[in-house]
């Protein structure tokens, strides 16, 4: 009863200029592919001046730990990436070398794709580092614009998110730079049930300045909340 009186006096909870329901919708869309742990197989196709296709296996624990290992093509088999919090490591099997990604390399391409090493590190829960600027609902579609909070450790000046209201499935995210220019677009396709969850199984990342290029990630198999040995998320696990 006291809570209801307080709501009447001070108004409904807000997330920036938007409702708390919008924050919940964004959080659900943001976590659509995350669980306590996950493991699976994916195919990444990179279209630039030439096209390359990588088949990979992955294991993750939350957002802070992730191991990705290339299965093919043969010349790259065994090459792997390990994310431990803010640190990113590569393993080069041909030379048996471990390389930690330094600050000068964070903007470099990850595995030759349009993703960067910085994307791996800056991957975070959106509602924690962004606040809502505007919300617009039309039928089952929500269009939500968010901007970073002061001193937030993020890259983008704003993100415009198109999300299905009924099931929180993301449809399209547009990423803008500091001068308000569109930098890239992420599209989500092929909605299917995998391991009991309804998820987008194909994602397309398109850089705005190179419209003929894109990176496509397609999930072949994914399991959620599975047991993963802790050694996977270590330098030893990175090599083996």
N, C-alpha and C positions, 0 to 999 in steps of 0.2 A: 504494500500500500504506500509506504514512504517513497519507494522507488518511482511509482507512478506519479506521485505528487511532484517529485523532483523533475521528472520528465516534462510535466505540464509547465513548471516554472521556468526551466532553462531550455526547453526544446528538445527535440530528438537528437541522439548522437550523430555526429557528422564526420566525414573523412574529407578534409579540405572543404571544397564547395559542394561535395556530393554526399549522398546518404551512406549510412553504414552498410546498407544492403549492397550498394555498389562495391564497397571494399570487399565484402564477402564474395561477390561474384568474381572480382579480379583475382582474389586469392585462390579461389577454386580453379580458375582457368590457368593461373600461374603454376599450380601444383598438379596439373592434370597428368603429367608424366612422372611425377615424383612419388616415392613411397619411402618407408623406413629403409628398405633396400630394393634393388632391382638388378636384373641380369638379362642379357639377351643377345640378339644378333641384329645387325643393321647393315644396309648398303648405302654408301655415300657416292653420289655421282656429281662430279665437278665439271661444269662446262665453262671453259675459257677459250683461249685460242685453239686449244685441243680439249678433248674430253677424256677424263680418267674416271675409273670406277674402283672403289675400295670396298671390300667386304670385311666387316669388323665384328668383334665380340666386345661386350662391355659389361662392367660390374659397377654398381654405385651404392653408396650408403649416404642417404640424405643428399645435400648439395655440396658437402665439404670433401667427400672422398669419391673418386672415380678413377677407374682403370679402363682404358680402351686399347685393344690389341688388334693389329691388322692380320687378317687371315689370307687375303689375296689382294693384289697379284703376288706371284711368287717372289719377285725381286724386293718386295717390301714386307714379306711375311715375318712376323715377330716384332716389327717396329711397334712401339707402344708409348702411350701417354699416361702419366699418373698425376692426378690432382690431389693435393693434400692441403686443404684450406686455401691460403693465398699462394701456395707454391705449386709450380708446374714442372714436371720432369719428363724428359724424353729418353727412350732407350733405343740405341742403334745397334741391331744385332750383328750386322756385317763387321763392325769394328768393336763390338762388345763395349760400347761406351754409354755412360749415363751423363746426360746433360741437363743441368738446371736452367730453366728459362729466366734470363735476367730482365731487368726493367726495360732495357733497350730493345728486347725481342718481343715484348708483350703485344705490340701492334702487328707482328708478323702473322702470316697465314698459318692456320692450324691444319696440318695434313694436306696442304695445297688447296684448301677450300676457301670460301669467302668468310668463314668464321676465323676469328683471331685467337691467339693465346689469351688475350685480355677478356674475350668472351667467356672463357672457362673460369677465370678468376672472379670476374664481376657478376657472375650468375648469382642472383640473390633474390630473396623474397620481395616482390615489388612493393607491397604495402609498407614495408619497413623503411624504405629509402625514398619513396615517392609519395606525393600527395595528389589528390584529385582536383583537377581544374574544372572539368565539365563532364556531364553525363547526358546522354540522349537515348531514349528508348523508342523504338519503332517496331511494333509487332513483337517478334521473338528476338530481335537484334538490339544489342546495346553497343553504343559507340562512346568510349570513355577516354578522356585525355588526362594524362598524368604528367607531373613535373617533379624533378628531384627536390627533396628537402634540402635546406642549407647544409653545405659541407658533406653531402652524401657521397660515398665513394662509388659513383656511377659515371657512365660515359655520356649518356644521351641527355639532351636538353628537354626533350619531351617524347612521349610515346602515345600514339593513338591506337586504341585496342578495339577491335570488333569481336564481340563475344556473343554466343548464343545464350539467351537468358535461361531457357528451360533446363539445359544440362551443363552449362558453364564451359562448353566446348569453344576454344578459341578459333576464330575464322581467319583473322588477319591482324598483324601488328605492323604499324608504320613507325619507324625510328627517325627522329629529327636531330640535327646537330645544333651547335650553339648559335648559328645565324638563322635558324628556322628553316634550313634546307632539308628536304627529305634525303636521308642517307641510304636507307635500305628498307625492304619490305619482307616480312616473313608471312607466308601463307600456309594454312593447315588444311590437309585434304585426307580423303579415304578414311572416314570415321568407321571404326570397327571395334568389336569386343576382343580384347586380349587379356587372358588370365583374369576374366571376370570384370574388367574395366572397359568402359567405352572411351576410346582415345583416338586422336588423329594419328594415323600410321605413316603419313607422308608429309614432309615439310619442305617448302621451297624458300630459300633465302636469295633475294635478288638485290644487287647493289644498284642504287638509283643512277649512278653515273656510267654504268655499263649495262644497259638494259638487255643486251643479248647474252649476258652471262648469268649463271645461277649455280647454286649448290642445292642438290636434292638429297634429303636424308629419308630413307624408308626403313621402317622397323619390320623385320621379318619375323621375329619372335621376341617376346618380352614377358618376364615373370616378375611379379611384385612380392615384396616381403618374404624373400627366400633367405636361407642361411648362406652367408658368404664368409669364409675364413678371414680373420683379420689380416693375415699375412698378404692377402691380395693387395691391400692398400699400404704397401711398403716398397722400399727400393728393391728388396729381394723378390717381391711379387712382380714388380715391374719387369725384371729380367726373365722371369720364368712363368 
